[in-house]
Amino acid sequence: MPIYEFRCLSCFKDFEIVILPKEVVNPICPYCGSKNVEKKISLASIRPKGIPKGKGGFKVPECMNRERERQN
């Protein structure tokens, strides 16, 4: 689910809202109730290359190993 970050231009606090696709949202600051907010530009959360391999580690796919071998 997409999580969007906003900053209140009245109290200058940051907050997050989960917004579903096709949902129209007019965010309100949960701290002061102001509607004077702006959407922040934030980093996307992406999964690194590879396939999860227990305990948070990532195994490099075979095709990536073959490509590395060719480069060496």
Residue frames as a rotation matrix with the C-alpha (Angstrom) as fourth column:
MET 1
0.578 0.816 0.000 0.00
0.816 -0.578 0.000 0.00
0.000 0.000 -1.000 0.00
PRO 2
-0.129 -0.649 0.750 1.31
0.569 -0.668 -0.480 3.42
0.812 0.365 0.455 -0.83
ILE 3
0.373 0.125 -0.920 2.21
0.875 -0.376 0.304 5.60
-0.308 -0.918 -0.249 2.13
TYR 4
0.246 -0.222 0.944 2.44
0.553 -0.767 -0.324 9.32
0.796 0.602 -0.066 1.42
GLU 5
-0.293 -0.436 -0.851 4.33
0.937 -0.307 -0.165 11.82
-0.189 -0.846 0.499 3.55
PHE 6
0.444 0.476 0.759 3.02
0.549 -0.814 0.190 15.31
0.708 0.333 -0.623 4.20
ARG 7
-0.694 -0.578 -0.429 4.26
0.711 -0.457 -0.534 18.39
0.113 -0.676 0.728 6.03
CYS 8
0.478 0.842 -0.249 1.93
0.876 -0.479 0.064 20.81
-0.065 -0.249 -0.966 7.77
LEU 9
-0.255 -0.559 0.789 2.69
0.628 -0.716 -0.304 24.39
0.735 0.418 0.534 6.77
SER 10
0.568 0.495 0.657 1.07
-0.212 -0.684 0.698 25.70
0.795 -0.536 -0.283 9.96
CYS 11
0.874 -0.218 0.434 2.85
-0.422 0.102 0.901 23.70
-0.241 -0.971 -0.003 12.67
PHE 12
0.213 -0.843 -0.494 5.69
-0.927 -0.014 -0.375 22.30
0.309 0.537 -0.785 10.46
LYS 13
-0.183 -0.226 0.957 5.22
-0.583 0.809 0.079 18.71
-0.792 -0.543 -0.280 11.62
ASP 14
-0.616 -0.096 -0.781 5.49
-0.730 0.443 0.521 15.72
0.296 0.891 -0.343 9.27
PHE 15
-0.127 0.585 0.801 2.91
-0.543 0.634 -0.550 12.93
-0.830 -0.505 0.237 9.07
GLU 16
-0.961 -0.213 -0.175 2.05
-0.269 0.580 0.769 9.95
-0.062 0.786 -0.615 6.88
ILE 17
0.047 0.992 0.113 -1.21
-0.733 0.111 -0.672 8.76
-0.679 -0.052 0.732 5.30
VAL 18
-0.745 -0.129 0.655 -1.99
0.263 0.845 0.466 5.47
-0.613 0.519 -0.595 3.54
ILE 19
-0.085 0.698 -0.711 -3.84
-0.727 -0.532 -0.435 6.35
-0.682 0.480 0.552 0.32
LEU 20
-0.119 0.143 0.983 -5.41
0.381 0.920 -0.088 3.63
-0.917 0.364 -0.164 -1.80
PRO 21
-0.936 -0.230 0.267 -5.51
0.319 -0.232 0.919 3.90
-0.149 0.945 0.291 -5.60
LYS 22
-0.461 0.757 0.463 -8.38
0.425 -0.270 0.864 6.02
0.779 0.595 -0.197 -6.97
GLU 23
0.247 0.503 -0.828 -8.97
0.969 -0.130 0.209 7.45
-0.003 -0.854 -0.520 -3.47
VAL 24
0.073 -0.155 0.985 -9.33
0.255 -0.952 -0.169 11.23
0.964 0.264 -0.030 -3.24
VAL 25
0.254 -0.087 -0.963 -7.84
0.965 0.093 0.246 12.55
0.068 -0.992 0.108 -0.03
ASN 26
0.389 -0.166 0.906 -7.70
-0.052 -0.986 -0.158 16.09
0.920 0.014 -0.393 1.34
PRO 27
-0.107 -0.510 -0.853 -5.15
0.757 0.515 -0.403 15.58
0.645 -0.689 0.331 4.12
ILE 28
0.706 0.292 0.645 -5.61
-0.247 -0.752 0.611 17.29
0.663 -0.591 -0.459 7.46
CYS 29
-0.387 -0.911 0.142 -2.76
-0.404 0.029 -0.914 17.66
0.829 -0.412 -0.379 9.95
PRO 30
0.281 0.501 -0.819 -3.35
0.471 0.671 0.572 15.25
0.836 -0.546 -0.048 12.85
TYR 31
-0.507 -0.584 -0.634 -1.46
0.841 -0.175 -0.511 17.58
0.188 -0.793 0.580 15.21
CYS 32
-0.872 0.114 -0.476 -3.14
0.094 -0.915 -0.393 20.96
-0.480 -0.387 0.787 14.68
GLY 33
-0.003 0.957 0.290 -6.08
0.592 0.236 -0.771 20.18
-0.806 0.170 -0.567 12.34
SER 34
-0.085 -0.096 -0.992 -4.86
-0.505 -0.854 0.126 22.50
-0.859 0.511 0.025 9.58
LYS 35
0.737 0.331 0.590 -5.67
0.356 0.551 -0.755 21.78
-0.575 0.766 0.288 5.93
ASN 36
0.791 -0.530 -0.305 -2.61
-0.611 -0.657 -0.442 23.79
0.034 0.536 -0.843 4.89
VAL 37
0.354 -0.653 0.669 -0.36
-0.103 0.684 0.722 20.80
-0.929 -0.325 0.175 4.09
GLU 38
0.358 -0.306 -0.882 2.01
-0.934 -0.120 -0.337 19.87
-0.003 0.944 -0.329 1.28
LYS 39
0.995 -0.050 0.081 3.00
0.057 0.995 -0.082 16.48
-0.077 0.086 0.993 -0.05
LYS 40
0.294 -0.956 -0.008 6.67
-0.640 -0.203 0.741 15.70
-0.710 -0.213 -0.671 0.53
ILE 41
0.592 -0.266 -0.761 8.88
-0.587 0.505 -0.633 14.04
0.552 0.821 0.143 -2.04
SER 42
0.349 -0.439 0.828 10.28
-0.753 0.395 0.527 10.95
-0.558 -0.807 -0.192 -0.41
LEU 43
-0.656 -0.684 -0.319 12.36
-0.751 0.546 0.372 7.95
-0.080 0.484 -0.872 -1.42
ALA 44
0.421 0.744 -0.519 10.61
-0.767 0.597 0.233 4.92
0.484 0.300 0.822 -2.83
SER 45
0.010 -0.351 0.936 10.92
-0.736 0.631 0.244 1.69
-0.677 -0.692 -0.252 -0.95
ILE 46
0.526 0.111 -0.843 12.24
-0.764 0.498 -0.411 -0.93
0.375 0.860 0.346 -3.32
ARG 47
0.843 -0.246 0.479 13.54
-0.067 0.835 0.547 -4.44
-0.534 -0.493 0.687 -2.88
PRO 48
-0.026 -0.924 -0.380 17.21
-0.795 -0.211 0.569 -4.89
-0.606 0.317 -0.729 -3.78
LYS 49
0.163 0.020 -0.986 18.12
-0.844 0.521 -0.129 -7.26
0.512 0.853 0.102 -6.62
GLY 50
-0.861 -0.483 -0.159 17.89
-0.366 0.806 -0.465 -10.84
0.352 -0.343 -0.871 -5.60
ILE 51
0.144 0.883 -0.446 15.50
-0.102 0.461 0.881 -13.26
0.984 -0.081 0.156 -3.99
PRO 52
0.293 -0.018 0.956 14.90
-0.924 -0.262 0.278 -13.23
0.246 -0.965 -0.094 -0.21
LYS 53
0.074 -0.364 -0.929 16.84
-0.011 0.931 -0.365 -16.01
0.997 0.037 0.065 1.48
GLY 54
0.549 0.270 -0.791 15.86
0.671 0.422 0.610 -16.37
0.498 -0.866 0.051 5.15
LYS 55
0.286 -0.391 -0.875 16.98
0.852 -0.314 0.419 -14.09
-0.439 -0.865 0.243 7.97
GLY 56
0.716 0.152 -0.682 16.90
0.029 -0.982 -0.188 -11.00
-0.698 0.114 -0.707 5.74
GLY 57
-0.390 -0.920 -0.049 19.67
-0.074 -0.022 0.997 -12.10
-0.918 0.392 -0.059 3.39
PHE 58
0.640 0.567 -0.519 19.39
-0.556 -0.126 -0.822 -11.97
-0.531 0.814 0.234 -0.39
LYS 59
-0.013 -0.576 0.817 20.60
0.412 0.742 0.529 -14.59
-0.911 0.344 0.227 -2.83
VAL 60
-0.339 -0.175 -0.924 21.83
-0.675 -0.639 0.368 -13.22
-0.656 0.749 0.098 -6.16
PRO 61
0.732 0.667 0.139 19.88
-0.359 0.551 -0.753 -14.81
-0.579 0.502 0.643 -9.06
GLU 62
0.250 -0.636 0.730 21.80
0.553 0.712 0.432 -17.25
-0.795 0.296 0.530 -11.30
CYS 63
0.634 0.022 0.773 21.52
0.742 -0.300 -0.600 -14.96
0.219 0.954 -0.206 -14.34
MET 64
0.916 -0.332 0.224 23.32
-0.373 -0.912 0.174 -12.20
0.147 -0.243 -0.959 -12.39
ASN 65
0.462 -0.778 0.425 26.12
-0.163 0.397 0.903 -14.62
-0.872 -0.487 0.056 -11.39
ARG 66
0.328 -0.312 0.892 26.66
0.846 0.516 -0.130 -15.63
-0.420 0.797 0.433 -15.04
GLU 67
0.836 0.021 0.548 26.82
0.338 -0.808 -0.483 -11.98
0.432 0.589 -0.683 -16.12
ARG 68
0.799 -0.571 0.189 29.43
-0.530 -0.520 0.669 -11.19
-0.284 -0.635 -0.718 -13.44
GLU 69
0.342 -0.680 0.648 31.55
0.271 0.732 0.625 -14.17
-0.900 -0.037 0.435 -14.50
ARG 70
0.541 -0.085 0.837 31.55
0.840 0.010 -0.542 -12.92
0.038 0.996 0.077 -18.12
GLN 71
0.925 -0.153 0.347 32.76
-0.121 -0.986 -0.111 -9.48
0.359 0.061 -0.931 -17.01
ASN 72
0.570 -0.751 0.335 35.72
-0.524 -0.018 0.851 -10.94
-0.633 -0.660 -0.404 -15.09
